[in-house]
Amino acid sequence: MVMEYVEGQSLDARLQKSNPPLTLNKIHTISWDVLSALDYAHSLDVVHRDVKPANMLMDQSGRTMLMDFGIAKALREERSLTLAGTAIGTPDYMSPEQILQPNKVEKVVKEVGYMEQPPHFEEVAIPADAPYSYRERVTGLRRMSLNFRFRLNSIVLDNKALADIPRAITALSQNRDRTNVQILGFADSKESPIQNQRLCEQRAQVVADRLRAYGIRVETAGFSSAMPVGDNSTDDGREKNRRVEVWAH
């Protein structure tokens, strides 16, 4: 495993009493970054096993990265890094059952499907306020169960979206008809209408390029800030609205 060199400080250091408390927005951003990293690791059947503030590094741009996979476990490997039944991690951040029954916990987590959540296609009602051009593109199609989301005011996929790209490719490759795949981009209402339209078209193109590289034929379109799925007056709502939908037969 290779990891980039990062200049910054650990979340543990940031949380010291001498520093001002984190804002709710920052807490949300940190949580999203860490959970996205865990989701990506789990999609590869890798369990970190030592998640704690000291292993979360905040770089100078504000991103939070999950570090120190030194005692991670690859569930697909036959060999384990530790003896069977051995608890491993930092006790202060471990649940009692993880300490007492480590093998049972890993078995239950995998059985309930937390490690992998393959996307599927579902028939959904078209919103009443959907533009006519949107209706034309998606009528008769099914929507993929995941959306791709982006960082604020950018065309950069967030960590979870990067993890979801291989899953989407697998789902589309197994789909019975790959000739009519619609990649539809959306934006929040933070910028001007012109900027929003440009952003949502570029976001759709980013996802489309990833899929085309695997021989999947797609069409793209952008719908600016139309049909919001979240409240544009909140950070969480705007984050949900910065999305790309995938539709197919």
C-alpha positions as CSV (number, residue, x, y, z in Angstrom):
1,M,0.0,0.0,0.0
2,V,1.3,3.4,-1.0
3,M,0.1,6.7,0.6
4,E,0.9,10.3,-0.4
5,Y,2.9,12.6,1.8
6,V,0.6,15.0,3.5
7,E,1.5,18.2,5.3
8,G,-0.9,19.0,8.1
9,Q,-2.0,18.0,11.6
10,S,-3.9,15.1,13.0
11,L,-7.5,15.5,14.1
12,D,-6.3,14.5,17.6
13,A,-4.0,17.5,17.7
14,R,-6.7,19.8,16.3
15,L,-9.1,18.7,19.1
16,Q,-6.8,19.8,21.9
17,K,-8.4,22.2,24.4
18,S,-6.0,25.0,23.3
19,N,-7.7,25.2,19.9
20,P,-11.1,26.7,19.2
21,P,-14.0,24.1,18.9
22,L,-14.9,22.8,15.4
23,T,-17.9,24.3,13.7
24,L,-20.8,22.0,12.8
25,N,-20.0,22.5,9.2
26,K,-16.4,21.4,9.7
27,I,-17.5,18.4,11.8
28,H,-19.8,17.4,8.9
29,T,-17.0,17.8,6.3
30,I,-14.6,15.7,8.4
31,S,-17.2,13.0,9.0
32,W,-17.9,12.9,5.2
33,D,-14.2,12.6,4.3
34,V,-13.5,9.9,6.9
35,L,-16.7,7.9,6.1
36,S,-16.0,8.1,2.4
37,A,-12.5,6.7,3.0
38,L,-13.9,3.9,5.1
39,D,-16.5,3.2,2.4
40,Y,-13.8,3.0,-0.2
41,A,-11.6,0.7,1.9
42,H,-14.6,-1.5,2.7
43,S,-15.5,-1.7,-1.1
44,L,-12.1,-3.4,-1.4
45,D,-12.8,-5.7,1.6
46,V,-10.2,-3.9,3.7
47,V,-11.0,-3.2,7.4
48,H,-8.9,-0.5,9.0
49,R,-9.3,-1.7,12.6
50,D,-7.8,1.4,14.3
51,V,-10.0,4.3,13.4
52,K,-9.3,7.2,15.8
53,P,-8.5,10.9,15.6
54,A,-4.8,10.3,15.7
55,N,-5.1,8.4,12.4
56,M,-7.0,11.2,10.7
57,L,-4.8,13.8,9.0
58,M,-6.1,17.2,8.0
59,D,-4.1,18.8,5.2
60,Q,-3.7,22.5,4.5
61,S,-6.7,22.6,2.1
62,G,-9.0,21.3,4.8
63,R,-9.4,17.7,3.6
64,T,-9.3,15.0,6.2
65,M,-7.6,11.7,5.2
66,L,-7.6,8.4,7.0
67,M,-4.0,7.2,7.7
68,D,-2.1,4.3,9.2
69,F,-3.5,1.1,7.6
70,G,-0.6,-0.7,9.3
71,I,-3.0,-3.2,11.1
72,A,-5.7,-3.3,8.5
73,K,-7.1,-6.6,7.5
74,A,-7.8,-7.7,3.9
75,L,-10.9,-9.9,4.2
76,R,-10.3,-11.5,0.7
77,E,-6.9,-12.8,1.8
78,E,-6.7,-16.2,3.4
79,R,-4.0,-15.2,5.8
80,S,-4.6,-12.7,8.6
81,L,-2.1,-10.3,10.1
82,T,-3.0,-11.5,13.6
83,L,-3.8,-14.7,15.3
84,A,-7.4,-16.0,15.2
85,G,-9.5,-14.5,18.0
86,T,-7.0,-11.7,18.8
87,A,-8.4,-8.3,19.4
88,I,-6.4,-5.5,17.8
89,G,-6.7,-1.7,17.7
90,T,-6.7,1.1,20.3
91,P,-8.8,0.0,23.4
92,D,-10.1,3.5,24.0
93,Y,-11.7,3.5,20.6
94,M,-12.9,-0.1,20.4
95,S,-16.4,-1.4,21.2
96,P,-16.6,-4.0,24.0
97,E,-17.7,-6.7,21.6
98,Q,-14.7,-6.0,19.4
99,I,-12.4,-6.6,22.3
100,L,-14.2,-9.7,23.6
101,Q,-15.3,-11.4,20.3
102,P,-13.3,-9.9,17.4
103,N,-14.0,-12.8,15.0
104,K,-17.7,-12.7,15.6
105,V,-17.9,-8.9,15.0
106,E,-16.1,-9.1,11.6
107,K,-18.4,-12.0,10.6
108,V,-21.6,-10.1,11.5
109,V,-20.4,-6.9,9.7
110,K,-19.7,-8.8,6.5
111,E,-23.0,-10.8,6.7
112,V,-25.2,-7.7,6.9
113,G,-23.6,-6.4,3.7
114,Y,-21.8,-3.3,5.1
115,M,-18.6,-4.1,3.1
116,E,-20.2,-4.0,-0.3
117,Q,-23.4,-2.3,-1.4
118,P,-23.7,-3.0,-5.2
119,P,-25.8,-0.5,-7.0
120,H,-29.0,-1.6,-8.7
121,F,-31.5,0.0,-11.1
122,E,-35.0,1.0,-9.9
123,E,-38.1,2.4,-11.4
124,V,-38.8,5.8,-9.9
125,A,-41.5,8.4,-10.4
126,I,-40.4,11.4,-12.5
127,P,-40.8,14.6,-10.3
128,A,-43.7,16.8,-11.2
129,D,-41.4,19.8,-11.7
130,A,-39.0,17.9,-14.0
131,P,-38.1,19.8,-17.2
132,Y,-39.6,18.4,-20.5
133,S,-36.1,17.6,-21.8
134,Y,-35.4,15.6,-18.6
135,R,-38.6,13.6,-19.1
136,E,-37.7,12.9,-22.7
137,R,-34.4,11.4,-21.6
138,V,-35.5,9.2,-18.7
139,T,-38.9,8.0,-19.7
140,G,-38.8,4.2,-20.0
141,L,-35.5,4.0,-18.1
142,R,-34.5,3.0,-14.6
143,R,-32.3,5.1,-12.3
144,M,-29.2,3.7,-10.6
145,S,-29.6,3.5,-6.9
146,L,-26.5,5.8,-6.3
147,N,-25.7,9.4,-7.3
148,F,-22.2,10.7,-7.8
149,R,-21.5,13.8,-5.7
150,F,-18.8,16.5,-6.0
151,R,-16.8,18.9,-3.9
152,L,-18.1,22.4,-3.5
153,N,-17.9,24.6,-6.7
154,S,-15.8,22.0,-8.5
155,I,-15.9,19.1,-10.9
156,V,-13.9,16.9,-8.5
157,L,-15.6,13.7,-7.4
158,D,-15.7,13.3,-3.7
159,N,-14.1,10.2,-2.1
160,K,-17.3,8.2,-2.0
161,A,-18.0,8.9,-5.7
162,L,-14.5,7.7,-6.6
163,A,-15.3,4.5,-4.8
164,D,-18.7,4.2,-6.5
165,I,-17.3,4.5,-10.1
166,P,-16.1,0.8,-10.3
167,R,-19.4,-0.4,-8.8
168,A,-21.3,1.6,-11.4
169,I,-19.2,0.1,-14.2
170,T,-19.9,-3.4,-12.9
171,A,-23.6,-2.8,-12.7
172,L,-23.8,-1.2,-16.2
173,S,-21.6,-4.0,-17.7
174,Q,-24.1,-6.6,-16.3
175,N,-27.1,-4.6,-17.5
176,R,-29.1,-6.2,-20.4
177,D,-29.0,-3.0,-22.5
178,R,-26.1,-0.6,-22.5
179,T,-27.1,1.4,-25.6
180,N,-29.1,4.1,-23.8
181,V,-27.3,5.3,-20.7
182,Q,-28.1,8.8,-19.6
183,I,-25.7,10.7,-17.4
184,L,-27.5,13.8,-16.0
185,G,-25.7,16.5,-14.0
186,F,-27.2,18.9,-11.4
187,A,-25.9,21.8,-9.3
188,D,-26.9,23.6,-6.2
189,S,-28.2,27.2,-6.4
190,K,-25.1,28.8,-4.9
191,E,-23.7,30.2,-8.1
192,S,-25.3,32.1,-11.1
193,P,-27.5,30.2,-13.5
194,I,-24.8,30.3,-16.1
195,Q,-22.1,28.9,-13.8
196,N,-24.5,26.3,-12.4
197,Q,-25.3,25.1,-16.0
198,R,-21.6,24.9,-16.9
199,L,-20.8,23.0,-13.6
200,C,-23.5,20.4,-14.0
201,E,-22.6,19.7,-17.6
202,Q,-18.9,19.3,-16.7
203,R,-19.8,17.0,-13.8
204,A,-21.9,14.8,-16.1
205,Q,-18.9,14.7,-18.5
206,V,-16.5,13.7,-15.7
207,V,-18.6,10.6,-14.9
208,A,-19.3,9.9,-18.6
209,D,-15.6,9.8,-19.4
210,R,-15.0,7.3,-16.7
211,L,-17.7,5.0,-18.1
212,R,-16.8,5.4,-21.7
213,A,-13.3,4.2,-20.9
214,Y,-14.9,0.8,-20.3
215,G,-16.8,0.7,-23.5
216,I,-20.1,2.0,-22.1
217,R,-22.0,4.2,-24.5
218,V,-23.5,7.2,-22.7
219,E,-25.2,10.5,-23.4
220,T,-24.9,13.5,-21.1
221,A,-27.0,16.5,-20.2
222,G,-27.1,19.2,-17.4
223,F,-30.1,20.6,-15.6
224,S,-28.5,23.4,-13.5
225,S,-30.2,23.6,-10.1
226,A,-33.5,22.0,-11.3
227,M,-35.3,19.4,-9.1
228,P,-33.3,19.8,-5.9
229,V,-33.3,16.8,-3.6
230,G,-32.1,18.8,-0.6
231,D,-32.6,22.2,1.0
232,N,-30.4,24.7,-0.9
233,S,-30.3,26.9,2.2
234,T,-28.2,24.4,4.1
235,D,-24.7,23.0,3.4
236,D,-26.0,19.4,3.7
237,G,-28.8,20.1,1.2
238,R,-26.5,21.8,-1.3
239,E,-24.1,18.9,-1.1
240,K,-27.0,16.5,-2.0
241,N,-28.0,18.7,-4.9
242,R,-24.5,18.7,-6.5
243,R,-25.0,15.3,-8.1
244,V,-25.0,13.2,-11.2
245,E,-27.7,10.7,-11.9
246,V,-27.3,7.5,-14.0
247,W,-30.3,6.1,-15.9
248,A,-30.4,3.0,-18.1
249,H,-32.8,0.3,-19.3
